[in-house]
Amino acid sequence: MTMTTIYVPCDTTALSLGADQVARQIQQRADQQGVEIQLVRNGSRGLFWLEPLVEVDTGQGRVAYGPVVPEQVTELLESGLLAGQPGHPLYLGPIEQHPYLQRQQRLTFARIGITDPLSLADYQAHDGFAGLEKAARLTPQQIVDEVKASGLRGRGGAAFPAGIKWQTVLDEPAGQQKYVVCNADEGDSGTFADRLVMECDPYMLIEGMAIAGLAVGATQGYIYVRSEYQLSQRMLDEAILRAEAAGYLGDDVCGSGQTFHLEVRLGAGAYICGEETSLLESLEGKRGLVRSKPPLPAIEGLFGQPTVVNNVLSLAAVPYILDKGGNAYAEYGMGRSLGTLAIQLAGNIKQGGLIEMAFGVTLREILEDFGGGSFTGRPMRAVQVGGPLMAYMPASQWDTPMDYEAFAALGAGIGHGGVVVFDDTVDMGEQARFAMEFCTVESCGKCTPCRIGSVRGVEVIDRIRAGDNRDDNLVLLAELCETMVDGSLCAMGGMTPFPVQSVMKHFPEDLMARPAPVEA
């Protein structure tokens, strides 16, 4: 008798919704019925509104059911789950044919939800380490040239060309210690793609970092993980041990004769440590304060040595680029925004989750075709793309293609790809105040425009909303925003005004309204 394979996700989202209990119930009921099954804990496919998503390998593909709660396991088994039969309301059909997945262009996330995250054999069977093995046969300059040809830009928010950053580190004199640092301090609102990489496909990040090490001559890498991502840390630690044992890390990477070691370091919960120089300070054991530039981290980074600092998604894109070629990656996208973008749909949205698409898809397509409208069923009013420091976009801007330059022309930004949706009950005046208040809490305090400007910003907005000398205070708020943009040391203070300015421009009526009384 053929053993049936059942997949239940093991990432944080699925676990928070009861995936462990569902897995235990499936195993217990199968044992009671004398049915032998293979239970695989895969990663999430990113269809969060369907989690826990249970899949069954039928031989003709994987059939899915979801969202499954433990109390439904018995009836699912009785209705033919083990055979992938459609007799239950939670039956979704062949998961690969689900419209949410079919419309996507998954390059970086091609394996996610399919494989066992810690299985080397699974990873290798799905093109894993093919890019690293090719890189081991190339010169450092050839590796960097492939990354340049891909047009890959930093996915952490700055969108700086990755190939130029790598070239700068490579050009620093050989023989000195160089580092590769992964910024996994994912703190922007509505973002979770970094976490999905680390929890659901950790070898991809390891492979990307090893390729970066070979490219620039770095022998040591660090993954700086936000403190809340405990599961990510555990998955990475175990994956690193297995990759070392298999020869993909260590003193002889893939037989190249080159050394690259990798370690995970846990942050301490500071949003500012998502800024690369503050992250480096923290990694060195210091308080997370922003450094002045120059010098750039590529020249004087970690411990004063040449350092590549890239976001998780930037490094995770590298294995595909080295395996398929930079030109193959550059076939996706538009203008100077090449490749694919991991869009993370969250907030007041019916179908939240991960969407990987080539640059050029419009925001409206994301909200309506993938998101299915607001969770409440009310009209959507505003969308914030790129985290808490980015602009709020009204409906008139939703036909804008997801492109760095197109968004910048509107005074908006793509950032890390998080999309947070608000319906028509939102108080945009309160959202403007929150932007300033967030900065007062998270500022490192090093520069005056950020440290003091954000405090004054909260006070001025409160006066405007209270009707206190409103016209003069509106002028003062505009001038304060301009000062913070021009005078702040880093993006924390320099971008905090963006959501405030967008509210002043697109939702001025909310800024003028008195805040609703808080119910006791």
N, C-alpha and C positions, 0 to 999 in steps of 0.2 A: 504493500500500500504506500502510495506517495505521501510524504510528509507535507503538510500545508504550512506555508510561511506567512506569518502575520506581522505587520509593521505597526508599532505604536511610537510616536515621537517622544524624545527624551529632552527636548530643549525647555528653557525656562517658561515660555508661554504655555506650552502643552502641560507642563508639570503643574503650573498654577491653576489649570483648569481640570486637574484630576487625572492626568495621563497615567501616573503610577498606579492608581487604584484601578483604572480600566485595564491596564496590562495584567495586574494580579488577578482580576476577575476572569479575564479570558483564559489565563493559564489554569486557574483553579477549576473552572467549568470544563475545560478540555480534559483535564486529568480525571475529573469525576465521570466523564463520559467515555473514558478510555481512548481518547483521540490524541494521537501524537502530533504536536505542532512545534514549529520553530518560531520563537518569538524574537523578533529583531527590533531593537530600539533605534529607530532612524532619527534623522533630524526633521524639523518642520519644513514643509514646502512653502510656508509663508502665507497660507490661507487662514488667517487667524480666527475669523468668525466661524470656521468649521472645526476648530480644535476642541478636544482631541480628535484628530483625524485617524481613523483606523483603516489600514489597507490590507488587502488579501491578494497574494500572488496566485492567480488562477491558471497560469500557464499561457494564457493569451494576453497577459498584461495584468497590472494591478488595479483592483477594483476598490473603491473607497466608500466609507460610511462616516458620517459626521454631522454635527458634533456629538460624540458618544459620551454618555455619563455611565458610571459603574452600574447603576440600577438597570440599564438597558442591555447589558451584555447577554444575559440569559435569553431574552426574547430575540436578540440578534442572532445568536447561535441557533435557536430553534427555527428561525426564518431562513436559514441557509447561508449565514455569513461565511462559513468555511469553504463554501463552493462559490462564493461571490455572487449569490443569487439576489435578484432585485425585489424580494418580497417585503422589505421593511421601509418605512418612510425616510429613514436616514440614508438609504442607498443613493449614492451619487454617480454610480457608473464608473467606467474606466477613467482613472484620475488624470491621465495624460491628455484626455479629451475635454477636460473641464475648461470652459471658456476663459476663466481667469488665468489659466496656465497657457492655453493654446495661443493666446494673443501676445504672449511675452516673447522676448528674445534673450534667453538666458545663456550667457557666456560665463560670467563669473559664478553664477549660482546654478550651473547646469547639473551639479551633483546633489544639491541640497534637497533633503527629503527622500532621496533615493537610496543613499548609502548609510551604512552603520558608521557614524562619525569617527570611531577609533579603529576601524578595521583597515589595516594597510592593504590587504588583498582587495577589499572593496574599492579603495581609492585608486589603486593601480589598475584595476579592471575598467575604470572610467577615466582613463587618460592621466591619472595622477602620476606626478613626478616626471612626466614626459618632457616638460619644459626645462626642468632642472637637469635632466640627463643631456639634453641638447646644449644647455648653457655650459655644462662641464667640458664640452668639446670645442667651445668658442673662446676667443680672446675676450678680455674685459671690454675692449672697445667695441667689439662686435655685439656683445650683449647690450651695451648702452645704445648702440645704433638701432637695434630692434625696438627698444623702448621709445626712442625718439621717433622712429617711423610710425609707431602706433598712434602718436598724438595724445598719449595718456596724460591727463592733467590731474593734479591732486584732488582726490575725492573727499578730502576732509573739509573743504570749504573754500580754500584760497585759490584752487584751480591753477596752481603753478605747474608748468610742464615738468613731469617727472624726469624725463630724459636729461633736461638741462641741469636739474639738481644732481642727478647721478654723475653727469659729466664733470661737474664742479668738484665733487669728492674724488672721482677717479684722477683728475688732473693734479690733485695735491700730491706732493712727493711720496713715492713708495717707501716702504720701510718703517713708517710711523704707524702707530695704532689708529685704526679707523673703526667706526661703529655703524651699525644699522639699528635704528630705533623705530619701533612701530607705535604709533599713537592710537591706542585702543581705549582712550579715556572718553568714550562715547557719552556725552552729556546733554546734547541738544534735545529739546522737546520733540517727541514724535519720531525719534530715531531708534533703530534696533538692528540695522543691517550688519554692523560690526559684530554684535552679539551672535547673530545667526551664523556668521562665518566661523567664529571661535567655537561655538557649541555644536554646530552641525557639519562643518567641513574644516576642522583645524589644520589638517595637513596642507590645505591650499595656502593658508597664511604662512605656514612654515616653509613651504616650497618657494613662495614669493620672496621671503626674507633671505633664504639661502641663495637664490639667484642674485638678489641685490648685493649680497656679500661677495659673491664671485665677481660681480661687475665692477665694484669699486675697490676691491682689495681689503674689505673689512673681515676681521676674524671673529668678531663678537657681535651678537645682536641681543636686543632687549625688547620685550613686548610689555608696554606700560598699560595695564588693564585697570579700569575704574573699579573702585573698592566694592561697589555693589554687585559686580559680576563674578560672584564666587564660583558658579558653575563653569563659566568660561575659563577661569584660572585652573580649575581641576582638569578640565578637558585638555587644555593646552599642555599642562605639565605632563600628563600621561602620553599625549601624542608626541611630545618632544623626546621622551624616553624611548618610545618605539621607533621614531625616526632615526635617532642616534644608533640604536641597535641594528637598524637595517642599512646603515651607511649613508643616510641622506643628510646627516649632520655629523660634526665631529672633526677629527684631524685629517680626514681624507674624503671629502664630499664627492660621492659618486665616482670615486677613483681618480679624481682630478689632481690629487696631491695638495689641494687647497683646504685650509681650515676654516670652519665656521661653527661656532658654538652659539647656543640660544638659551635665554633664560626669561622667565616671566617675573615681572615686578608689579606689585599691587599699589594703586594710588591711595589717597587718603580722603577722597570725597570732595575735592575742590574743583569747581567748574573751570576755573582759570587755568588749571593744568592741562586743559585741552589745547591751549596755546603752546606752540612747540618749545619756546625757550623756557617758559615756566615749567613745562614738563621735564625738561632737561635738568633744571634746578632741583626739582623734586626727586628725580632719578639719582641725583648725586647726594641725596640725603639732606637737602636744604629746604628752606621754606619756598613754596612755589611762587616766586616773584618773576615778573616778566623782565627779560634782559633787553637792553638797548641794542639796536642793530645799526650799522655793522659793529662787530663781525657777524657774518651769517653762520648758522650752525654747520653748513656744508664746509666751512673753513675752520671755525672754532666752535665745536658743538659740545658733545658730552665729554666732560673732563678736559675741555679745551682742545679736543682732537676733531679732525674732519668727520662729520656725521651725516648720514642720510636719515632724515626724519620724514616718514610717510605714514599716512592713515592706513587702517586695515584694508579698506576697499581698494586703495591704490596698489598696495602690495599683492592683494588677492587677484588683481587683474593680470599680474605679470606672468604667471604660469601659462595662461592661454596665449599671451603675446609671444612668448618664447617657443611654445609648441606649434602654434599655427602661423606665426609670423606677424610682425608689426603691421604690415600692409593689410592682412586679413582683418585685424582689429579695427583699423582705420576705415574699413569699408562701411562701418556703422556710424551713425551720427550725422551731424550737419555743421558746416562752417568750421570753426576752430574747436567745436565741442565734439570730439570723436569718441567712438566706442559706445558703451552702454552705461546707463545710470541706474543705480539701485534706488528706486523710489519707495519710500516708506510711508504708507498711507495710514493716518491715525486721526484721533480727535472724534468729532461728531460725524462719523461716517459709517454707513451700513456694512460695508465689506472691507474692513481694514486689513492690511497685510503688506507683503513685499511684492514689488513689481519691478522687474528688470526690463528696461526698454532702451532702444537706441535713442540718443539725444534727438529731439525734434518732435516727439509726441507732445501734444498740447496738454496744458493743465486741465482743461475741460474734459478731455478724453480720460484722463486719470480719475477725475472726480466722478464722472457719470458712467463711463463704460466699465471701469474697474470697480470704483467705489459704490456705485449703485445709489448715489444720493446720500442724504444725511441719515444718521441712525434714528433720529426722532421723527423723520418723515417731513420735517418742516423745510422751507427753502433754505439753501445754503447762502450765507451772506459774505463771509470773508474766509480767506485761506492764508495761512502763514507758511511759507516754504523756506526751509533752510535753518530753522531753529529760532530761539527766542530773540536773537539780535537782528532778525530780518523783517522786511516790510510785510504789512498785511495787504493782501491783494483783493480788490473788489471784483465782482462778477465781470465787469467790463474788460478785465485783463486776463481772463481765464483761457482765452484762445491763443495766448502767447505760447510758442513752442518752448519746451524745456531746453534751453540753450544759454550758456553763460552770458554771452554778449546781449542776447535779446532781453534777458531778465535785468541785466545791469542797466540797459537803456531805460527801463521803467523805474529805476531806483530800488529794484528788488534783487534777490540773489537766490541761487539754488542751494548753496551751502553743502551740507552733507546729504541732501536729498529727502529730508523729512518733510511731510506735508500734513499740516494740522488744520482740520476743518471746523468752522464755527457756523451754527445756524442763525436764523434771524432773531433769536432771543439774546444774542451776545451784546454786552455793553462794551463797545469799542473804546470808550473813554477809560474804562477800568483796565482794558488791555494795554492802553498807552501808559497808564500809571504803573502797571505791573512791570513793564519793560525797564523803567527807571528804578523801581524797587528791587527788581532782580539784580541790577547792577550794583546797588548799594550793598547787597548781601554778598555777591560773588566777586567784587573787585579785589584785586590783590593789594590795592592801596598805594601802589608805587607812584602813580602820577596824579596830579591834582585834578585835571579835567574829569577823569573817571571817578576818583574817590569822592570829590566834593560835588562835582557837577551832577551826579546821579541823585544825591541827597537833595540838592536844590531843585532838581527836576521834579521829584515827588511833591515837594512843597508848592512849586508853581502850578502844577497840574491840579492839586487840591484847591488852590485859590481860584483857578479858572472854573472849576466845576462848582465851586460854592458861589460863583457870581461876583467875586471880589475883584474889582478893578480889572474886569475881564480883558478889555482891549489891550491895555498895557502889558498884562501878564502873557497874553498870546505873543506879543512882540518879544518879550523877554524869553519865552520858551523857545521861540525860533532861533534867537541869538545864542541861547545856551546850547541847543542842539548843534549849531554850527561850530561853536567853540569845542565841544566834545569830539566832533568828527575830525576837526583839523588839528587838535592839540593833544589827543590821547596817545599814549605810548604804543598801544596795541589795539586789536579789533574789539576788545571788551568794551572799552569806552568809546572807541571810534565808530562802532556800529550800533550801540545801544540806542542812539537817536533814530535809527531807521524805522523801527515800528512806530515810534512817536510821530515822526514826520509823515508817515503814511496815513495815520489816523487823522492828523491835521488836514491832510489833502483830500482824503477820500471819505472820511466819516466825521466831518467837523461837528455835525449835530450831536453826536454822542459825547464829544469832548465838552460841549457846552452844557449838557444835561447834568442835573444833580444826581449823584449816585443813589441808587435805590436803597431804602433802609434795610438793614440786616435784621431778619426775623430772629426773635429770641428762641 
